[in-house]
């Protein structure tokens, strides 16, 4: 099973494909994508990331983030922008 090293480097947790899919789904909905486009994006972006990192024993959460953002940016720049905006709000950095 793949383990994810969290940002601080001390905590680990099991790799969760559903977290990646849910985050991409939420970002795509906030960007105003149609339901079919949302699911297409989840498949194209999410499955690539999940397939790549799911085969490793240990991965860093920052590497997963970079991969998702890169794929979102290639799919539609607005998605990467929405993702980053959400992160800023979550962290309290506007």
C-alpha positions in Angstrom: 0.0 0.0 0.0 1.2 3.5 -0.9 2.1 5.8 2.0 1.9 9.6 1.7 4.3 11.7 3.6 2.5 14.8 4.6 3.9 18.3 4.2 5.7 18.5 7.5 7.5 15.3 6.8 6.6 13.6 10.1 3.2 12.3 9.4 2.2 9.5 7.0 -1.2 8.3 5.9 -2.5 5.8 3.3 -2.8 7.0 -0.3 -6.4 7.8 -1.0 -7.5 8.0 -4.6 -10.9 9.3 -3.6 -9.3 12.4 -2.1 -7.7 13.3 -5.4 -10.9 12.6 -7.4 -13.1 14.6 -4.9 -10.7 17.6 -5.0 -10.7 17.6 -8.8 -14.5 17.2 -8.9 -15.0 20.1 -6.6 -12.5 22.4 -8.5 -14.2 21.6 -11.8 -17.7 22.3 -10.4 -16.5 25.6 -9.0 -15.0 26.5 -12.4 -18.5 26.0 -13.9 -17.9 22.8 -15.8 -20.9 20.8 -16.9 -21.5 17.5 -15.0 -20.1 15.5 -18.0 -17.1 17.8 -18.3 -16.5 17.4 -14.5 -16.4 13.6 -14.8 -14.2 13.8 -17.9 -11.7 15.9 -16.1 -11.8 13.7 -13.0 -11.0 10.7 -15.3 -8.3 12.4 -17.4 -6.5 14.2 -14.6 -7.3 12.0 -11.5 -6.7 8.6 -13.1 -3.3 9.6 -14.4 -2.1 10.9 -11.0 -3.6 7.9 -9.2 -2.1 5.4 -11.6 1.3 7.0 -11.3 1.5 7.5 -7.6 -0.5 4.4 -6.6 2.3 2.2 -7.8 4.9 3.7 -5.5 5.6 2.6 -1.9 6.1 6.1 -0.5 5.2 9.5 -2.0 5.3 13.1 -0.8 2.0 15.0 -0.7 3.7 18.0 -2.4 4.6 15.7 -5.4 1.0 14.7 -5.7 -0.1 18.3 -5.6 2.4 19.3 -8.3 1.3 16.6 -10.5 -2.4 17.4 -10.1 -1.8 21.1 -10.7 0.4 20.4 -13.8 -2.3 18.2 -15.3 -5.1 20.7 -14.4 -3.1 23.5 -16.0 -2.7 21.5 -19.2 -6.4 20.6 -19.2 -7.7 24.1 -18.5 -5.7 26.9 -16.8 -8.8 28.1 -14.9 -8.8 24.8 -13.0 -5.3 25.3 -11.7 -6.2 28.8 -10.8 -9.3 27.7 -8.9 -7.2 25.0 -7.1 -4.6 27.6 -6.0 -7.3 30.0 -4.9 -8.9 27.3 -2.7 -5.5 26.6 -1.1 -5.0 30.2 -0.3 -8.4 30.5 1.3 -7.9 27.3 3.3 -4.6 28.5 4.6 -5.8 32.0 5.4 -3.5 33.6 2.8 -5.6 35.8 0.6 
